[in-house]
């Protein structure tokens, strides 16, 4: 596997993209002070290298609630009876395949998994709980916490500080073998 290097331009591009991925290439290039062709080439390389997983629109749950119903968000702790690798992977595969599961984390210590799930209402949550937890003989304990208010939501990933340029640093131009 080729070693990957992020220079100051890559970090600036990633910072701008995670703030607003809808920027045009020209606007993005202007914000990071490079030419549009260089910007396009660098963004393409960052996407191909897997630094950008996907680009999405973050919807306003509060605005949607006014027209589509309030919905129910729960943070759910799951403890499995067996924690061997096969059991953990089987449970994880089952929950990540379910559209109601928004986030899934393996955690330690404490429960084995933390899930963020969405349901239309309490009967919808009950159906989700039966489908994912009750029907699974390996689920030992489920503890759900229902969100009454979301005070903050973010998707920003902390980026590294750019390395200082030196004679031994990897090149920062598009001419490298990345």
Secondary structure, DSSP 8 states (H G I E B T S, - for coil): -------HHHHHHHHHHHH-TT--HHHHHHHHTS-HHHHHHHHHHHHHTTS---------HHHHHHHH---EEEEEEEEES--SHHHHHHHHHHHHTSTTEEEEEE-SSSSSEEEEEEESSHHHHHHHHIIIIIT-TTEEEEEEEE-S------------------TTS---STTS--
